[in-house]
Amino acid sequence: MKSLKYTIPVALAVWWIPILNGIIVGAVAGFSERRRDTSMVSSGVASLIGSALYLYLAFKVLVVPIFGNLLPVLAVIFSIVGISLGLLASYTISNRTTVSVVTPEGAEMEFYAKNNDEIEQKLSSLTQGCGNPSYNVIDENNMIVTRKCNGYELQYQVRKEGRGYRVNIKVKTNFDRG
């Protein structure tokens, strides 16, 4: 949960923006974490910390005579909605984002997919001109597929996570370096 070093300061900086604070924290967590479960945990923890500050100030420090006892109630409602929207934003962003890293040996990518057709669609640009796939089934929820292509080798690991699949791709170049 490396994103906590970003999400907690952001949550403490935007606590005063009702409802939008959760969306901002969720977006930061979604873009800074690779896995959707850790991005949701990071977003939830940071949103709870920001909401705790917000609620403390609403109950102990801020007194607005016009609102009477309505301010603490609104603060609780805004906090719940903000945390929920933060979790939704982090889930949506981390679920829809493809993370790519270029390495000296090739490239690595990671994304989530709902089914096998979506995996094949997202990989279609990489698998053009490739040979037949070689499957290595590790267990019922984990499989490695290897394809030899023109000038590179494509290896991707498909893992079942929840209702969808997490796909980790490694593209290894086979060019002679001279």
Buried (B, 14 or more C-beta within 10 A) or exposed (E): BEBBEBBBEBBBEBBEBBBEBBBBBBBBBBBBBBBBBBBBBBBBBBBBBBBEBBBEBBEEEEEEEEEEEEBBEEBBEBBEEBBBBBBBBBBBBBBEBEBEEEEEEBBBBBBBBEEEEBBEEBBEEBBEEBEEEEEEEEEEEEBBBBBBBEEBBBBBBBBEEEEBBBBBBBBBEEEEEE
